Amino acid sequence: MQLIRQTHIYGGIQKLYYAPNGYGASVVKHAASYGYNYRLWELAVIKWLTDPTKNNKAKFDLVYNTPITDDVIGSLSNNEITAILKQIEELPS
């Protein structure tokens, strides 16, 4: 899983990831994210609309119909994020 960009959002951090299968993740930690009060992350599965490795303004949609989750997943540790990113990489294109 490739980290595409890290930005500041809502006074916190957003990390966007890309996998060759076209999926990825938006991982955030800001005042409105689930787990923020405990210094934990929130993850949403995303589907890239274009290849972000070729276009730094590439867009994505949130995806709510994968075997991983039907919503965002909050209160995640760094190790849990790593494990979910691996699952996202294994999703079929």
N, CA and C atoms as an extended XYZ file, in Angstrom:
279
Properties=species:S:1:pos:R:3:atomname:S:1:resname:S:1:resid:I:1 pbc="F F F"
N         0.869       -1.175        0.000 N   MET     1
C         0.000        0.000        0.000 CA  MET     1
C         0.906        1.224        0.000 C   MET     1
N         0.616        2.137       -0.887 N   GLN     2
C         1.452        3.321       -1.053 CA  GLN     2
C         0.781        4.541       -0.426 C   GLN     2
N         1.521        5.241        0.416 N   LEU     3
C         1.040        6.514        0.956 CA  LEU     3
C         1.138        7.540       -0.159 C   LEU     3
N         0.006        8.120       -0.526 N   ILE     4
C        -0.057        9.081       -1.624 CA  ILE     4
C         0.199       10.496       -1.125 C   ILE     4
N        -0.488       10.858       -0.068 N   ARG     5
C        -0.255       12.194        0.486 CA  ARG     5
C        -0.758       12.266        1.911 C   ARG     5
N        -0.158       13.174        2.631 N   GLN     6
C        -0.578       13.467        3.997 CA  GLN     6
C        -0.871       14.955        4.049 C   GLN     6
N        -2.042       15.299        4.547 N   THR     7
C        -2.430       16.700        4.622 CA  THR     7
C        -2.980       17.001        6.004 C   THR     7
N        -3.098       18.274        6.278 N   HIS     8
C        -3.738       18.711        7.506 CA  HIS     8
C        -5.205       18.980        7.193 C   HIS     8
N        -6.072       18.469        8.035 N   ILE     9
C        -7.502       18.590        7.813 CA  ILE     9
C        -8.189       18.748        9.167 C   ILE     9
N        -9.040       19.738        9.289 N   TYR    10
C        -9.794       19.987       10.524 CA  TYR    10
C        -8.894       20.027       11.764 C   TYR    10
N        -7.718       20.607       11.626 N   GLY    11
C        -6.796       20.698       12.749 CA  GLY    11
C        -6.085       19.400       13.073 C   GLY    11
N        -6.163       18.426       12.181 N   GLY    12
C        -5.524       17.132       12.397 CA  GLY    12
C        -4.806       16.668       11.152 C   GLY    12
N        -4.800       15.359       10.935 N   ILE    13
C        -4.036       14.746        9.850 CA  ILE    13
C        -4.940       13.832        9.039 C   ILE    13
N        -4.740       13.834        7.717 N   GLN    14
C        -5.334       12.840        6.829 CA  GLN    14
C        -4.222       12.213        6.012 C   GLN    14
N        -4.217       10.882        5.970 N   LYS    15
C        -3.282       10.137        5.124 CA  LYS    15
C        -4.107        9.373        4.100 C   LYS    15
N        -3.734        9.507        2.831 N   LEU    16
C        -4.423        8.802        1.756 CA  LEU    16
C        -3.508        7.729        1.192 C   LEU    16
N        -4.040        6.507        1.084 N   TYR    17
C        -3.275        5.364        0.612 CA  TYR    17
C        -3.874        4.833       -0.682 C   TYR    17
N        -3.013        4.218       -1.487 N   TYR    18
C        -3.410        3.648       -2.774 CA  TYR    18
C        -2.846        2.245       -2.915 C   TYR    18
N        -3.690        1.338       -3.410 N   ALA    19
C        -3.243       -0.013       -3.737 CA  ALA    19
C        -3.448       -0.241       -5.235 C   ALA    19
N        -2.653       -1.106       -5.867 N   PRO    20
C        -2.766       -1.343       -7.307 CA  PRO    20
C        -4.141       -1.862       -7.750 C   PRO    20
N        -4.927       -2.403       -6.831 N   ASN    21
C        -6.268       -2.877       -7.185 CA  ASN    21
C        -7.285       -1.735       -7.323 C   ASN    21
N        -6.839       -0.494       -7.108 N   GLY    22
C        -7.722        0.664       -7.254 CA  GLY    22
C        -8.366        1.113       -5.958 C   GLY    22
N        -8.239        0.302       -4.920 N   TYR    23
C        -8.764        0.678       -3.614 CA  TYR    23
C        -7.702        1.446       -2.831 C   TYR    23
N        -8.082        1.905       -1.685 N   GLY    24
C        -7.160        2.599       -0.811 CA  GLY    24
C        -7.841        2.898        0.498 C   GLY    24
N        -7.286        3.854        1.219 N   ALA    25
C        -7.845        4.212        2.518 CA  ALA    25
C        -7.599        5.686        2.785 C   ALA    25
N        -8.561        6.270        3.465 N   SER    26
C        -8.402        7.592        4.054 CA  SER    26
C        -8.304        7.360        5.555 C   SER    26
N        -7.173        7.725        6.117 N   VAL    27
C        -6.918        7.520        7.542 CA  VAL    27
C        -6.781        8.898        8.181 C   VAL    27
N        -7.650        9.181        9.150 N   VAL    28
C        -7.672       10.520        9.739 CA  VAL    28
C        -7.567       10.472       11.258 C   VAL    28
N        -7.055       11.562       11.773 N   LYS    29
C        -7.041       11.799       13.213 CA  LYS    29
C        -7.241       13.295       13.397 C   LYS    29
N        -8.458       13.694       13.754 N   HIS    30
C        -8.786       15.104       14.009 CA  HIS    30
C        -9.913       15.161       15.028 C   HIS    30
N       -10.241       16.333       15.479 N   ALA    31
C       -11.174       16.504       16.602 CA  ALA    31
C       -12.534       15.857       16.382 C   ALA    31
N       -12.952       15.646       15.132 N   ALA    32
C       -14.260       15.043       14.873 CA  ALA    32
C       -14.168       13.557       14.515 C   ALA    32
N       -12.972       12.982       14.530 N   SER    33
C       -12.828       11.573       14.156 CA  SER    33
C       -13.032       10.658       15.360 C   SER    33
N       -13.493        9.439       15.056 N   TYR    34
C       -13.725        8.443       16.100 CA  TYR    34
C       -12.396        7.975       16.674 C   TYR    34
N       -12.179        8.192       17.950 N   GLY    35
C       -10.961        7.771       18.627 CA  GLY    35
C        -9.983        8.895       18.891 C   GLY    35
N       -10.294       10.089       18.404 N   TYR    36
C        -9.366       11.216       18.541 CA  TYR    36
C        -8.983       11.471       20.002 C   TYR    36
N        -9.950       11.397       20.905 N   ASN    37
C        -9.673       11.674       22.326 CA  ASN    37
C        -8.677       10.693       22.934 C   ASN    37
N        -8.486        9.551       22.251 N   TYR    38
C        -7.553        8.528       22.738 CA  TYR    38
C        -6.312        8.426       21.851 C   TYR    38
N        -6.126        9.438       20.980 N   ARG    39
C        -5.000        9.471       20.041 CA  ARG    39
C        -5.033        8.317       19.060 C   ARG    39
N        -6.230        7.888       18.686 N   LEU    40
C        -6.401        6.777       17.755 CA  LEU    40
C        -6.908        7.290       16.412 C   LEU    40
N        -6.867        6.431       15.415 N   TRP    41
C        -7.190        6.778       14.039 CA  TRP    41
C        -8.583        6.313       13.629 C   TRP    41
N        -9.097        6.940       12.582 N   GLU    42
C       -10.332        6.511       11.922 CA  GLU    42
C        -9.979        6.200       10.468 C   GLU    42
N       -10.520        5.102        9.943 N   LEU    43
C       -10.211        4.668        8.586 CA  LEU    43
C       -11.480        4.519        7.774 C   LEU    43
N       -11.437        4.980        6.530 N   ALA    44
C       -12.501        4.739        5.562 CA  ALA    44
C       -11.880        4.052        4.350 C   ALA    44
N       -12.537        3.014        3.843 N   VAL    45
C       -12.103        2.375        2.611 CA  VAL    45
C       -12.522        3.291        1.461 C   VAL    45
N       -11.623        3.473        0.497 N   ILE    46
C       -11.925        4.323       -0.649 CA  ILE    46
C       -11.648        3.583       -1.949 C   ILE    46
N       -12.274        4.067       -3.016 N   LYS    47
C       -11.998        3.586       -4.379 CA  LYS    47
C       -11.534        4.792       -5.183 C   LYS    47
N       -10.325        4.711       -5.708 N   TRP    48
C        -9.776        5.809       -6.492 CA  TRP    48
C       -10.471        5.858       -7.844 C   TRP    48
N       -10.860        7.051       -8.295 N   LEU    49
C       -11.512        7.234       -9.590 CA  LEU    49
C       -10.484        7.342      -10.713 C   LEU    49
N        -9.283        7.792      -10.377 N   THR    50
C        -8.149        7.830      -11.295 CA  THR    50
C        -6.916        7.418      -10.509 C   THR    50
N        -5.858        7.120      -11.221 N   ASP    51
C        -4.625        6.659      -10.591 CA  ASP    51
C        -3.911        7.831       -9.905 C   ASP    51
N        -3.853        7.841       -8.574 N   PRO    52
C        -3.230        8.967       -7.879 CA  PRO    52
C        -1.709        9.002       -8.005 C   PRO    52
N        -1.110        7.939       -8.511 N   THR    53
C         0.338        7.958       -8.718 CA  THR    53
C         0.694        8.738       -9.978 C   THR    53
N        -0.331        9.003      -10.811 N   LYS    54
C        -0.104        9.741      -12.051 CA  LYS    54
C        -0.743       11.126      -12.028 C   LYS    54
N        -1.571       11.379      -11.026 N   ASN    55
C        -2.298       12.649      -10.960 CA  ASN    55
C        -2.453       13.035       -9.496 C   ASN    55
N        -1.745       14.074       -9.061 N   ASN    56
C        -1.788       14.436       -7.637 CA  ASN    56
C        -3.107       15.082       -7.227 C   ASN    56
N        -4.003       15.317       -8.175 N   LYS    57
C        -5.336       15.828       -7.842 CA  LYS    57
C        -6.400       14.745       -8.044 C   LYS    57
N        -5.966       13.494       -8.042 N   ALA    58
C        -6.884       12.378       -8.254 CA  ALA    58
C        -7.984       12.381       -7.199 C   ALA    58
N        -9.156       11.974       -7.610 N   LYS    59
C       -10.324       11.940       -6.736 CA  LYS    59
C       -10.637       10.493       -6.348 C   LYS    59
N       -11.411       10.368       -5.277 N   PHE    60
C       -11.822        9.043       -4.808 CA  PHE    60
C       -13.231        9.123       -4.241 C   PHE    60
N       -13.859        7.969       -4.119 N   ASP    61
C       -15.148        7.842       -3.448 CA  ASP    61
C       -14.978        6.966       -2.216 C   ASP    61
N       -15.726        7.259       -1.169 N   LEU    62
C       -15.791        6.351       -0.025 CA  LEU    62
C       -16.565        5.118       -0.451 C   LEU    62
N       -16.170        3.961        0.060 N   VAL    63
C       -16.797        2.694       -0.312 CA  VAL    63
C       -17.369        2.049        0.949 C   VAL    63
N       -18.641        1.693        0.877 N   TYR    64
C       -19.316        1.111        2.046 CA  TYR    64
C       -19.812       -0.312        1.784 C   TYR    64
N       -19.289       -0.976        0.765 N   ASN    65
C       -19.787       -2.307        0.430 CA  ASN    65
C       -18.659       -3.319        0.232 C   ASN    65
N       -17.677       -3.289        1.121 N   THR    66
C       -16.592       -4.275        1.053 CA  THR    66
C       -16.734       -5.263        2.204 C   THR    66
N       -16.062       -6.402        2.116 N   PRO    67
C       -16.070       -7.342        3.241 CA  PRO    67
C       -15.373       -6.764        4.486 C   PRO    67
N       -14.633       -5.692        4.316 N   ILE    68
C       -13.896       -5.105        5.433 CA  ILE    68
C       -14.830       -4.332        6.355 C   ILE    68
N       -15.697       -3.502        5.768 N   THR    69
C       -16.629       -2.707        6.577 CA  THR    69
C       -17.715       -2.103        5.698 C   THR    69
N       -18.824       -1.739        6.325 N   ASP    70
C       -19.887       -1.016        5.626 CA  ASP    70
C       -20.011        0.411        6.169 C   ASP    70
N       -18.948        0.874        6.815 N   ASP    71
C       -18.927        2.206        7.425 CA  ASP    71
C       -17.461        2.604        7.612 C   ASP    71
N       -17.202        3.678        8.305 N   VAL    72
C       -15.829        3.975        8.712 CA  VAL    72
C       -15.520        3.118        9.937 C   VAL    72
N       -14.241        2.944       10.211 N   ILE    73
C       -13.821        2.185       11.386 CA  ILE    73
C       -13.022        3.138       12.268 C   ILE    73
N       -13.456        3.328       13.494 N   GLY    74
C       -12.801        4.272       14.385 CA  GLY    74
C       -12.013        3.606       15.492 C   GLY    74
N       -11.287        4.428       16.219 N   SER    75
C       -10.515        4.016       17.394 CA  SER    75
C        -9.504        2.924       17.074 C   SER    75
N        -8.712        3.141       16.015 N   LEU    76
C        -7.736        2.156       15.566 CA  LEU    76
C        -6.315        2.561       15.937 C   LEU    76
N        -5.536        1.574       16.365 N   SER    77
C        -4.108        1.785       16.644 CA  SER    77
C        -3.335        1.724       15.327 C   SER    77
N        -2.073        2.082       15.369 N   ASN    78
C        -1.222        1.989       14.185 CA  ASN    78
C        -1.153        0.559       13.667 C   ASN    78
N        -1.043       -0.418       14.557 N   ASN    79
C        -0.986       -1.824       14.146 CA  ASN    79
C        -2.289       -2.262       13.486 C   ASN    79
N        -3.412       -1.806       14.013 N   GLU    80
C        -4.698       -2.152       13.411 CA  GLU    80
C        -4.846       -1.515       12.026 C   GLU    80
N        -4.367       -0.296       11.873 N   ILE    81
C        -4.389        0.360       10.561 CA  ILE    81
C        -3.576       -0.471        9.566 C   ILE    81
N        -2.389       -0.886        9.952 N   THR    82
C        -1.529       -1.687        9.071 CA  THR    82
C        -2.232       -2.969        8.637 C   THR    82
N        -2.901       -3.636        9.556 N   ALA    83
C        -3.601       -4.881        9.236 CA  ALA    83
C        -4.757       -4.636        8.260 C   ALA    83
N        -5.498       -3.561        8.449 N   ILE    84
C        -6.622       -3.262        7.553 CA  ILE    84
C        -6.109       -2.836        6.176 C   ILE    84
N        -5.017       -2.092        6.124 N   LEU    85
C        -4.439       -1.719        4.825 CA  LEU    85
C        -4.067       -2.965        4.032 C   LEU    85
N        -3.557       -3.979        4.706 N   LYS    86
C        -3.226       -5.262        4.051 CA  LYS    86
C        -4.488       -5.911        3.490 C   LYS    86
N        -5.583       -5.885        4.246 N   GLN    87
C        -6.859       -6.446        3.762 CA  GLN    87
C        -7.354       -5.685        2.546 C   GLN    87
N        -7.197       -4.380        2.545 N   ILE    88
C        -7.639       -3.561        1.407 CA  ILE    88
C        -6.828       -3.936        0.158 C   ILE    88
N        -5.527       -4.143        0.321 N   GLU    89
C        -4.683       -4.544       -0.796 CA  GLU    89
C        -5.136       -5.858       -1.418 C   GLU    89
N        -5.750       -6.725       -0.632 N   GLU    90
C        -6.161       -8.045       -1.095 CA  GLU    90
C        -7.565       -8.066       -1.688 C   GLU    90
N        -8.277       -6.930       -1.688 N   LEU    91
C        -9.602       -6.878       -2.307 CA  LEU    91
C        -9.463       -7.102       -3.817 C   LEU    91
N       -10.434       -7.810       -4.423 N   PRO    92
C       -10.364       -7.992       -5.884 CA  PRO    92
C       -10.643       -6.668       -6.596 C   PRO    92
N        -9.956       -6.485       -7.725 N   SER    93
C       -10.167       -5.276       -8.512 CA  SER    93
C       -11.590       -5.247       -8.998 C   SER    93
